[in-house]
């Protein structure tokens, strides 16, 4: 994994960067996601190895951080690595979406992973209740929750398997915990390699490796100019990264959009996920000629492991496009991204950087996930927010539960 920065970092002092590094190093003692790359996964692998081979579908009941990370990894790998089992996600209370997913799976050939840290997530439990009324065999369900949560007590009562979330790991930082590892492993993802990728980024950052300077410089730029460039566009040049972009939007938005600690000021950097080359024909216009309030990160894949080639043929009236003949699609999409980068650099006032991942495999996506988790923590520290809470989300949950309680009383 490589990161090239195309903006001015000369104003950042060495002692400023060292102070930031020291604060993040100290935070490792209290925030659990930092240490996930070294976790013991024997219990997950034992469960996977003894799993019912007749199960064809793994179905995740979870929302936000309980599903987006696993979905991002699964969809990233699927084009190059055929999964052992299909992975589905119930993420919405939209009745049309629920019925669509149910139409794709057979309950007798499915295993359901019910994921809720608190054990009382309205969306997750409402869908679980609907499914449980149709299929109530305890062996069809595995639960992932906090120890002693209401969901843990329910699972224990009916005799289902329960996995517990690690301490101090919030939902949007949980993909490298059992939340993401269990469904991925059940579908054939090499979770050991996933964690090795994350560990390589961790070691590079904390042991003065090649990523330390770029991460610190990038975070300091985003923080210093977060009121000027208050929108961050992630421009991923591969369809395999579509759901990674969704995960990034939650991670960035829910972590950094806050009131400052001990302040009444509202801050944040708005995340936008884009896919090239499709979005070259839509959102790029806004970046090039719109308001100068956006920074752009390009994610490129170095080796697509596929040499699909444009055939050497001439089409009537399209002779001018014979310049495409013999070019691999790998080279074409790389040329497209490089051309856009060159065009934006020529503008002179759009902050850009490039992330190049080696190939589509577990190690590469593990690196990318941990890189963005670290970057989020660094920026959060600099703009003086609590990166790990989400009071804006919680207030909506409280209002919803009050509405449901009021309705329940009225129905009685």
Secondary structure as the mmCIF struct_conf table of DSSP 4:
data_model
#
loop_
_struct_conf.conf_type_id
_struct_conf.id
_struct_conf.beg_label_comp_id
_struct_conf.beg_label_asym_id
_struct_conf.beg_label_seq_id
_struct_conf.end_label_comp_id
_struct_conf.end_label_asym_id
_struct_conf.end_label_seq_id
STRN STRN1 UNK A 2 UNK A 6
BEND BEND1 UNK A 7 UNK A 7
TURN_TY1_P TURN_TY1_P1 UNK A 10 UNK A 11
HELX_RH_AL_P HELX_RH_AL_P1 UNK A 14 UNK A 27
TURN_TY1_P TURN_TY1_P2 UNK A 28 UNK A 30
HELX_RH_3T_P HELX_RH_3T_P1 UNK A 32 UNK A 38
HELX_RH_AL_P HELX_RH_AL_P2 UNK A 42 UNK A 49
TURN_TY1_P TURN_TY1_P3 UNK A 50 UNK A 50
BEND BEND2 UNK A 51 UNK A 51
TURN_TY1_P TURN_TY1_P4 UNK A 53 UNK A 54
STRN STRN2 UNK A 57 UNK A 61
HELX_RH_3T_P HELX_RH_3T_P2 UNK A 64 UNK A 66
TURN_TY1_P TURN_TY1_P5 UNK A 67 UNK A 67
HELX_RH_AL_P HELX_RH_AL_P3 UNK A 68 UNK A 78
TURN_TY1_P TURN_TY1_P6 UNK A 79 UNK A 80
BEND BEND3 UNK A 81 UNK A 81
BEND BEND4 UNK A 84 UNK A 85
STRN STRN3 UNK A 86 UNK A 90
HELX_RH_AL_P HELX_RH_AL_P4 UNK A 95 UNK A 104
HELX_RH_3T_P HELX_RH_3T_P3 UNK A 107 UNK A 109
STRN STRN4 UNK A 110 UNK A 115
BEND BEND5 UNK A 117 UNK A 119
HELX_RH_AL_P HELX_RH_AL_P5 UNK A 122 UNK A 134
HELX_RH_3T_P HELX_RH_3T_P4 UNK A 138 UNK A 140
STRN STRN5 UNK A 141 UNK A 145
TURN_TY1_P TURN_TY1_P7 UNK A 147 UNK A 148
BEND BEND6 UNK A 149 UNK A 149
HELX_RH_AL_P HELX_RH_AL_P6 UNK A 150 UNK A 158
TURN_TY1_P TURN_TY1_P8 UNK A 159 UNK A 159
STRN STRN6 UNK A 161 UNK A 164
HELX_LH_PP_P HELX_LH_PP_P1 UNK A 165 UNK A 166
TURN_TY1_P TURN_TY1_P9 UNK A 167 UNK A 168
HELX_RH_3T_P HELX_RH_3T_P5 UNK A 171 UNK A 173
TURN_TY1_P TURN_TY1_P10 UNK A 175 UNK A 176
BEND BEND7 UNK A 177 UNK A 177
HELX_RH_AL_P HELX_RH_AL_P7 UNK A 178 UNK A 186
TURN_TY1_P TURN_TY1_P11 UNK A 187 UNK A 188
HELX_RH_AL_P HELX_RH_AL_P8 UNK A 191 UNK A 206
TURN_TY1_P TURN_TY1_P12 UNK A 207 UNK A 208
HELX_RH_AL_P HELX_RH_AL_P9 UNK A 210 UNK A 224
TURN_TY1_P TURN_TY1_P13 UNK A 225 UNK A 228
BEND BEND8 UNK A 229 UNK A 229
STRN STRN7 UNK A 231 UNK A 236
BEND BEND9 UNK A 237 UNK A 238
HELX_RH_3T_P HELX_RH_3T_P6 UNK A 239 UNK A 241
HELX_RH_AL_P HELX_RH_AL_P10 UNK A 242 UNK A 256
STRN STRN8 UNK A 258 UNK A 259
HELX_LH_PP_P HELX_LH_PP_P2 UNK A 260 UNK A 260
TURN_TY1_P TURN_TY1_P14 UNK A 261 UNK A 262
BEND BEND10 UNK A 263 UNK A 263
STRN STRN9 UNK A 266 UNK A 267
STRN STRN10 UNK A 270 UNK A 275
TURN_TY1_P TURN_TY1_P15 UNK A 276 UNK A 277
HELX_RH_3T_P HELX_RH_3T_P7 UNK A 278 UNK A 281
TURN_TY1_P TURN_TY1_P16 UNK A 282 UNK A 282
HELX_RH_AL_P HELX_RH_AL_P11 UNK A 283 UNK A 289
BEND BEND11 UNK A 290 UNK A 290
BEND BEND12 UNK A 292 UNK A 292
STRN STRN11 UNK A 294 UNK A 303
BEND BEND13 UNK A 305 UNK A 305
STRN STRN12 UNK A 309 UNK A 309
TURN_TY1_P TURN_TY1_P17 UNK A 316 UNK A 317
HELX_RH_3T_P HELX_RH_3T_P8 UNK A 319 UNK A 324
TURN_TY1_P TURN_TY1_P18 UNK A 325 UNK A 326
STRN STRN13 UNK A 328 UNK A 328
HELX_RH_AL_P HELX_RH_AL_P12 UNK A 329 UNK A 347
BEND BEND14 UNK A 348 UNK A 350
STRN STRN14 UNK A 352 UNK A 359
BEND BEND15 UNK A 360 UNK A 361
HELX_RH_AL_P HELX_RH_AL_P13 UNK A 362 UNK A 382
TURN_TY1_P TURN_TY1_P19 UNK A 383 UNK A 384
TURN_TY1_P TURN_TY1_P20 UNK A 387 UNK A 388
HELX_RH_AL_P HELX_RH_AL_P14 UNK A 391 UNK A 411
#
